[in-house]
Amino acid sequence: MSVESSILEYIKSLPEGIAKDIECLHRHILQHFPTKKLWFLDGKNEHGKVVSNPNIGYGICQLSKGKQKEFYQVGISATSTGISVYLMGVSDKTLLKQQFGSRLPHAQMSGYCVKIKHLYEMDWSAFNELLAFGFSLESRS
């Protein structure tokens, strides 16, 4: 199955409200960052065991936790409380909150994760800056 097909199946599998938000966010990222590599991770490890929520990823960076590995720069995932946006490569745990917290007051920020309950609360200009920042990060060690 192609990455695009896997993403569509994932979105269809979600409850209606969160599915609409994930689809909207996915389309928004594709519209504003159309050249970024697209990823889908089903949340299972090599043994088929579920280890995380499925993720849609965009862009490419190098992870190095003992060995070099390509991974996405920005990822989104449905959670039980909304949507998590992951910015790989953020090393300062307070940076996102300092840089974007006042413009995205309804989002919870910790480390490299931004948690959003509802898209209707989103300042899209600030969110686009957050995404651009995420895509500007080179790698994560």
ZASEMAR-859388 format. One line per field, with one value per residue (C-alpha): residue in three letters; x, y, z; residue number from 0. Coordinates in Angstrom, 2 decimals, m for minus. Layout:
<sites>
residuo: [ALA	...] $
X: [X	...] $
Y: [Y	...] $
Z: [Z	...] $
num: [NUM	...] $
</sites>
This chain:
<sites>
residuo: [MET	SER	VAL	GLU	SER	SER	ILE	LEU	GLU	TYR	ILE	LYS	SER	LEU	PRO	GLU	GLY	ILE	ALA	LYS	ASP	ILE	GLU	CYS	LEU	HIS	ARG	HIS	ILE	LEU	GLN	HIS	PHE	PRO	THR	LYS	LYS	LEU	TRP	PHE	LEU	ASP	GLY	LYS	ASN	GLU	HIS	GLY	LYS	VAL	VAL	SER	ASN	PRO	ASN	ILE	GLY	TYR	GLY	ILE	CYS	GLN	LEU	SER	LYS	GLY	LYS	GLN	LYS	GLU	PHE	TYR	GLN	VAL	GLY	ILE	SER	ALA	THR	SER	THR	GLY	ILE	SER	VAL	TYR	LEU	MET	GLY	VAL	SER	ASP	LYS	THR	LEU	LEU	LYS	GLN	GLN	PHE	GLY	SER	ARG	LEU	PRO	HIS	ALA	GLN	MET	SER	GLY	TYR	CYS	VAL	LYS	ILE	LYS	HIS	LEU	TYR	GLU	MET	ASP	TRP	SER	ALA	PHE	ASN	GLU	LEU	LEU	ALA	PHE	GLY	PHE	SER	LEU	GLU	SER	ARG	SER] $
X: [0.00	1.33	2.06	m0.86	m3.24	m2.04	m2.66	m6.19	m6.96	m5.60	m7.77	m10.85	m10.22	m10.42	m13.59	m15.36	m14.40	m10.70	m10.63	m11.83	m9.20	m6.36	m7.46	m7.65	m4.22	m2.75	m4.11	m2.90	0.65	0.62	m0.65	1.95	4.89	4.19	7.77	8.31	8.70	5.56	5.74	3.30	4.22	1.57	2.78	3.99	7.52	9.27	7.45	4.00	3.54	1.83	4.37	2.91	m0.02	0.18	1.95	1.84	5.24	6.63	10.18	13.36	16.06	18.73	18.21	21.27	20.58	23.57	23.17	22.10	18.49	16.26	13.06	10.45	10.98	7.36	4.75	1.08	m0.87	m4.38	m4.45	m7.20	m7.22	m6.73	m3.73	m0.03	2.40	6.00	8.97	11.99	15.27	14.17	16.80	15.82	12.74	11.51	12.11	8.70	6.81	9.09	8.91	5.28	3.41	1.90	0.63	m0.72	m2.19	m4.60	m1.81	0.20	3.92	6.59	9.95	9.36	5.57	2.68	m0.72	m3.83	m7.38	m9.33	m8.27	m10.87	m8.71	m5.67	m3.79	m2.87	m0.22	1.60	1.10	2.68	5.67	5.87	5.87	8.51	10.62	10.23	11.28	14.32	15.76	18.45	18.76	18.26	20.84] $
Y: [0.00	3.47	6.07	8.19	5.20	4.28	7.86	7.86	4.51	5.83	8.95	6.85	4.67	7.62	8.86	11.46	14.66	13.89	12.47	15.81	17.70	15.35	15.52	19.33	19.57	17.07	19.04	22.30	20.98	19.57	22.90	25.02	22.59	20.57	19.44	17.68	13.90	12.15	9.38	7.08	5.07	2.62	2.67	m0.94	m2.20	m4.83	m7.58	m6.10	m4.89	m1.50	0.89	4.30	6.02	6.03	9.12	11.07	12.62	15.31	16.21	14.31	14.52	12.29	10.73	9.44	7.30	5.02	4.82	7.17	6.81	8.92	10.15	12.86	16.46	17.21	14.62	14.61	12.01	11.64	11.08	10.49	14.23	15.76	16.04	15.91	17.72	16.55	18.74	16.47	18.15	20.47	19.99	22.78	21.59	25.16	26.59	25.93	27.40	30.47	31.05	30.13	29.81	33.31	32.97	29.44	29.80	26.86	24.43	22.53	22.52	20.29	19.41	18.67	18.07	20.50	19.19	20.71	19.95	21.78	23.28	26.05	27.60	27.72	30.88	29.57	32.21	31.22	27.55	28.04	29.68	26.71	24.30	26.34	26.28	22.50	22.08	24.31	21.92	19.67	16.62	15.16	13.36] $
Z: [0.00	m0.86	1.80	0.58	0.73	4.21	5.38	3.95	5.62	8.91	8.71	7.83	10.89	13.30	15.04	12.89	14.75	15.09	11.55	10.17	12.17	11.14	7.50	7.65	9.25	6.76	3.79	5.33	5.68	2.13	0.77	2.56	2.33	m0.84	m1.50	1.82	1.82	3.08	5.71	7.46	10.55	11.73	15.34	15.33	15.85	13.70	15.66	14.96	18.53	18.95	20.50	19.61	17.94	14.12	12.73	9.49	8.85	6.56	5.53	6.27	8.92	10.39	13.79	15.58	18.61	18.23	14.45	11.66	10.54	8.30	9.92	9.43	10.57	11.46	12.39	13.38	15.30	16.68	20.43	22.97	23.74	20.28	17.99	18.74	16.44	16.70	15.72	15.54	16.35	19.16	21.83	24.26	26.16	26.75	23.27	21.71	24.65	24.72	20.98	20.20	23.51	23.54	19.94	20.40	23.91	23.61	22.73	25.32	24.53	25.98	24.49	20.82	21.07	20.61	21.73	20.19	21.33	18.62	15.30	15.55	18.30	16.02	15.04	11.57	10.97	14.16	13.34	9.90	11.60	13.97	11.01	9.15	12.31	12.51	8.90	9.48	12.08	10.63	12.81	16.23	18.30] $
num: [0	1	2	3	4	5	6	7	8	9	10	11	12	13	14	15	16	17	18	19	20	21	22	23	24	25	26	27	28	29	30	31	32	33	34	35	36	37	38	39	40	41	42	43	44	45	46	47	48	49	50	51	52	53	54	55	56	57	58	59	60	61	62	63	64	65	66	67	68	69	70	71	72	73	74	75	76	77	78	79	80	81	82	83	84	85	86	87	88	89	90	91	92	93	94	95	96	97	98	99	100	101	102	103	104	105	106	107	108	109	110	111	112	113	114	115	116	117	118	119	120	121	122	123	124	125	126	127	128	129	130	131	132	133	134	135	136	137	138	139	140] $
</sites>
